[in-house]
Amino acid sequence: MFKTLSLFALALLLIIACGDETTEDYRLEDTETYTWSAGGINQIIGITVNGDITVIAVQETTITAIVTRICIAEDSTTAAEHIDDIVVTDDVSSNILTLEADFPDTTMENIDLTANFDFTCPEQFFLDIGIVNGSASLSDMIAGADIGIVNGNLTMDNCQGSIVGTLVNGTIDCDLSALAAADSAVHTVTNGDITLSLPSDVSATFDAFTGNGTVTVTGFASVSYTTEETNHKAGTIGGGGAVIDLQVTNGDIILEAR
């Protein structure tokens, strides 16, 4: 693995007027670039507690991740003391690349820690992403993904493969360029909306249910329903084949043709 280290500090003075009081925050960023050979790897795992993860497919033979650690504190000295509380580790074993940001177990007053991962890689890797506070964005990946987010959004653009998205608070906007007969799209959200966009000629069975909201199925040439209610729709698109399972507790569901 090759690393290119670029350390820079951005001091942003945020002055918030509130009567005669002001609050000053110092922002310190540390950016490090990781590079691995793509040979022999078939899965990427990315884990961060606070931060965003993006993955963009590129025509390369390497995997690159730009890791940005951020510490916001009341002054530069405090920020410099605590930015290394975020410990980033990487490992390659059993054909799996793991990149993880480890945070302190306890929350520190007036200190905000974040670690963002920006991956570029070939399109053929399965993605396993876990985030507590932050969002995930995937573009042009074709081997499927399993994404878990507690507070944040999932956006997928022009992807393929079997997709599992599990969110507590947030929205899923998933655009798939293909969903083969052996693939599935399984999305679950507690509080938030789901939009799943598929080719108009997709063949799949579907079940979409929301406890509080509406379900819309639109744009497909052939749809047959076994259940057709405001908050629950199930049936077959085309000749069936792939599996679509969309479940929301509070929010709306849109299953649409691209």
N, C-alpha and C positions, 0 to 999 in steps of 0.2 A: 504494500500500500504506500502511496506517495501522498504527502501532505504539503500544501502550500499555505503558510500561515500569514494572514494579513490582519494586523491589530490596529483598530482605529477607535477613537473615542469621539462621540458627538455630544457636545454639551448643549442641551436644549433647555432654555430657561422658560418655564411655563408659569406665567403670572396670571393668577385668577383673582379678579377683583371680587372681594366680598366684604363690603363695608371698608374698614381700615386695614383688613388683614390680607396677606399674600401668602401663597404656597409656592415654594421653589423645588423643582425636581431636576436631578441631573441624570442624564441617560448615557450609559456606557455600553458600547457594542463591541463584540469580539467576533470576527468572522474567520472561519477556517474551512478550507476546501479539502475534501477527502476524495481520493480516486482509487478505484479498484478495477482490475481486469474483469470483464463480463464472462470470461470463459469458465465453465463449470458451475455457474450460479444459475439457479432457476427460481429463486424466491428472495424477496426483499422484505425485511421486517423493519418498520420505523415506529419508535415509541417516544413520545414526549408528554410531560404533564401539562405544561403551559406553552402553547405555541402552535404554529401552523405547519402542515406538511404538504408540499406540492411534488408531484411526479409528472414529468413530461417525457414522452418518448422521442428519441433522436436516433439518427442513423450513425451510431458509433459502436466501437468494440469495448468501450469502458463504461463504468458506472461512476457518476460524479455526484457528490452531495456537498452543497454549500450549507454549512451549519452556522447560524447566527445566534450567539448568546447575547442576551440583553439584560442589564440590570438597571433599574430605575430606583434611585435613592435620593435622600434629601441633599446630598452633596457628593462631590467627586471622590473624596476619600472613602466614604462609606460604600459607594458603588464599586470602587476598585477592590475593596476588602471582600466583597460578597459575590462578584461575578464568577469567581472560581468555585462557588457553592454549586454551580451547575457543572456536573461531570458528564462528559460525552464519551461513550465507549463504542467501539466497533469490533465486530467479530465475523469471520467467515468460517463456517464449518458445515459439513453435510449438505453442501450445495446451497446453503442459506446465508445471505448477508444480513447481519443485524446491526442497526444503528440506534442507540438509545441515549436519551438525556435523563440523567438521574438528578433529582431535586432534593433539597433538605426535607426531612420528614415533618418538620414543624414550620408554620408560617411565621415570618418575621415582620414585625410592625414597620410600616413605611418603606418596605423593600419589595419590589416587584421583579420577579425573575421569569424570563422567557427563553425558550430555545426553539428556533424555527429550522426546519430541514427543507432544502430545495434540491430535489433529485432530478438529474437527467440520465436517461439510460435507454438501452434497446427496448423494444416494445414487448418482448416475449416473457417478461417476468411476472409471476404471481405476486401480488402485493398484500401484505398483512400490516395494517396500520392501527395504532392505538393512541388516542388523544383524550386527555381529561378536559382541558379548556383550550379550545382552538378548533380550526377547521382544516379539512383535507380537500385537495383539488387534484384530480387525475386527468391527464389528457393523452389520448391515442394509445393507451395500453390495451393489449389484446389477450392476456392470459388470465384474467379474472382478478378478484380482490375480495378481501374480508376487512371491513372497516368498522371500528368501534369508536364512538365519540360520546362523551358525556354532555358537554356544553359546547356546541359549535355546529357547523354545517358541512355537508358533503356535496361536492360538485364533481361530476364526471362528464367529460366531453369526448365523444367519438371513441368510446371504449368497446371492448368485446369480452366474452368469457362469462363465467358464472360470477355473480356479484352478490355479496352479503353486506348490507349496511345496517348497523344497529346504532341508533341515536336515542339519547334521553331528551335533551332539549336542543332542537335545531331542525333544519330542513334538509331534505335530500332532493337534489336535482340531478338526475341520472340520464345521460344521453348515450344510448348504445347503438353502434352502427350495425351490430349483428347479435342475435341470440340463437345459437344453434340448438338443435333438438335435444342434445345432451346437457345443455346449459340451464341455469336458473337465475332468476333475479328475486332475491328475498330481502325485503326492506322492512324494518320495524322502527317506528318512532313513537315515543311517548307524548311529547309536546312539540308539534310542528307538522309541516306538510311534506308530502312526497309527490314528486313529478317524475314519472318514468317515460322516456321517449324511445320508441323502437321503430324499426323499418315498417312501413305500411303492410308489407307482405309477410310479416313474421307469423310463425305458427306456434301457438302456445296455449296452455290452459292457464287460467288466471283466477285468483281469489283476492279481492281488495275490500277491506273492511275498516271503517273508522267508528269509534265510539261516539265522537262528537264532531260532526262535520259531514262533508258530502264526498261521494265518489263519482268521478267522471271518466268514461271510456269513450274516446273519440278518434276519428280519422282512419280507422281500419276498414278495409273493404268488406270483410266477412267476420261478424261477431255473432255467436249464439250464446244465450244466457241460460244458466240454471238458476241463478238468483239475480234479480234486478230490482234493487231497492235504493233509496236515496243514499244510504250509508253503507250499502253492501252490494257489490256486484261480483258475480262469479260466472265462469263459462269457458268458452273456447274461442280463440282467434285463429282464423284460417283452419288448418287441419289438426291443430294441437301439436304437442311435442315438447317444447321447452316448458318450464314451470315458472310462473310468476306468482309471488305471494307478497302482498303489501298489507301491512297492519299498522294502524295509527290509533292512539287513544284519544288525543285531542288535536284535530287538524283535518285538512282536506287531502284527498288523493286524486291525482290526474294520471291516467294511463292513456298515452296518446301516440299517434303516428308522428314520426319525425317530419 
